[in-house]
Structures are given as structure tokens and as C-alpha cells.
Amino acid sequence: MVTFIDCQSKEPDPDTGERKLIRRPWTTTVFHISQTELLDSTGRIDGCVFVFTEFSSYGMAGDIAAYLERVWHAEGGNGNGPDFARLAKDCRNNVRDCLGRLEVELMAL
């Protein structure tokens, strides 16, 4: 991510004697991982700060099934689609896994 911070230059402008307004880039890198275990006890590795949040996929199967049905029809699936709720359950609500299995079903048409 990049954002720009408005600052004043350290040196005055030779023509006006005023410090110029400059924009300095400020960057950060955001890593997204689905790892659930700590990497080390400090939460820091080589200057990176890791923020761990609790995540639960409990209760998501209905929304995932509806999403999979939309994908099925958008990608050319006919009315004889798989049981999307069962697919979500079998994949333990892992959307990436669900989409991979759905892709296999679509290729078999």
C-alpha cells in the first residue's frame, strides 16, 4: 500500500525563501495468510508485525452455497448443479476448495 504524506521541505526555496510543500511516499506491505498458529512468541519477524485475528467459518455454509450457485450459473452450469450446501460442508466452508471442486464439475459438462 502506498500513501503520500504532505510535508515541507527542509531547505527554503532560493527564489521565495519559503519552504516548499512536498509529498513524500509512505509505503507498507500487507500480507494476508490463513495460518492459525503463531510464527513465534513475539509476533515480529524481520520488522514485520503480525496481527492475528480470530476467524470462524461457522454459520457460513448458507452464504457459501448461494455464492456457489451463482458461480455455477454464471459459468454455464445447467439446472442440474451439485448440492451446493453439501459441497460447502464437505469442503469445511473453504471457499477456495469449493470453487476448485465446482470447476471440476463444470469441466465435466
C-alpha positions as CSV (number, residue, x, y, z in Angstrom):
1,M,0.0,0.0,0.0
2,V,1.3,3.5,-0.8
3,T,0.0,6.7,0.6
4,F,1.5,10.2,0.3
5,I,2.2,12.5,3.2
6,D,2.2,16.3,2.7
7,C,5.4,17.7,4.2
8,Q,7.5,20.9,4.0
9,S,11.0,20.7,2.5
10,K,13.9,21.1,4.9
11,E,15.6,23.7,2.6
12,P,13.9,27.0,1.7
13,D,13.2,27.8,-1.9
14,P,16.0,30.1,-3.2
15,D,13.5,32.3,-5.1
16,T,10.9,32.8,-2.4
17,G,12.7,31.9,0.8
18,E,9.8,29.7,1.8
19,R,9.9,26.0,2.4
20,K,8.2,24.1,-0.4
21,L,5.3,21.8,0.1
22,I,6.3,18.3,-0.9
23,R,4.6,14.9,-1.0
24,R,6.5,12.0,0.5
25,P,5.5,8.4,-0.2
26,W,4.8,6.2,2.7
27,T,4.6,2.5,2.0
28,T,3.7,-0.6,3.8
29,T,3.2,-4.2,2.8
30,V,0.2,-6.2,3.9
31,F,0.4,-10.0,4.0
32,H,-2.7,-12.0,4.2
33,I,-2.4,-15.5,5.4
34,S,-4.8,-18.0,6.7
35,Q,-2.4,-19.6,9.1
36,T,-3.9,-20.1,12.5
37,E,-0.8,-20.7,14.6
38,L,1.7,-18.2,15.8
39,L,5.0,-18.0,14.0
40,D,6.9,-17.0,17.1
41,S,6.1,-15.7,20.6
42,T,6.9,-12.1,19.8
43,G,4.7,-11.7,16.7
44,R,7.6,-10.0,14.9
45,I,9.8,-11.3,12.2
46,D,12.3,-9.1,10.4
47,G,10.5,-5.9,11.2
48,C,7.1,-7.2,10.3
49,V,4.2,-7.0,12.8
50,F,1.7,-9.8,12.6
51,V,-1.8,-9.2,13.8
52,F,-3.7,-12.3,14.5
53,T,-7.5,-12.2,14.5
54,E,-9.9,-14.9,15.4
55,F,-11.8,-16.2,12.4
56,S,-14.5,-18.7,12.3
57,S,-16.3,-20.2,9.3
58,Y,-19.2,-21.3,11.5
59,G,-22.5,-20.4,10.0
60,M,-21.2,-19.5,6.6
61,A,-22.4,-22.6,4.7
62,G,-25.6,-21.0,3.6
63,D,-23.9,-17.9,2.1
64,I,-21.2,-20.1,0.5
65,A,-23.9,-22.4,-1.1
66,A,-25.7,-19.3,-2.5
67,Y,-22.4,-18.0,-3.9
68,L,-21.5,-21.3,-5.4
69,E,-24.9,-21.5,-7.1
70,R,-24.4,-18.0,-8.6
71,V,-20.9,-19.1,-9.9
72,W,-22.4,-22.3,-11.3
73,H,-25.0,-20.4,-13.4
74,A,-22.6,-17.6,-14.3
75,E,-20.1,-20.1,-15.7
76,G,-22.6,-22.0,-17.8
77,G,-23.8,-24.7,-15.4
78,N,-27.2,-26.1,-16.2
79,G,-30.0,-26.7,-13.8
80,N,-28.5,-30.0,-12.6
81,G,-25.9,-28.5,-10.3
82,P,-24.4,-30.3,-7.4
83,D,-25.7,-30.0,-3.9
84,F,-24.1,-26.7,-3.1
85,A,-24.8,-26.9,0.7
86,R,-23.2,-30.4,0.8
87,L,-20.2,-29.1,-1.2
88,A,-19.7,-26.3,1.3
89,K,-19.9,-28.8,4.2
90,D,-17.6,-31.3,2.6
91,C,-15.0,-28.5,2.0
92,R,-15.4,-27.4,5.6
93,N,-16.5,-23.9,4.4
94,N,-13.3,-23.4,2.5
95,V,-14.4,-21.3,-0.5
96,R,-11.2,-21.8,-2.5
97,D,-11.7,-25.6,-2.2
98,C,-15.3,-25.3,-3.1
99,L,-14.6,-23.3,-6.2
100,G,-11.9,-25.8,-7.2
101,R,-14.4,-28.7,-6.9
102,L,-17.1,-26.7,-8.7
103,E,-14.6,-26.1,-11.6
104,V,-14.1,-29.8,-12.0
105,E,-17.9,-30.3,-12.1
106,L,-18.2,-27.6,-14.7
107,M,-15.5,-29.1,-16.9
108,A,-17.3,-32.4,-16.8
109,L,-20.4,-30.9,-18.5
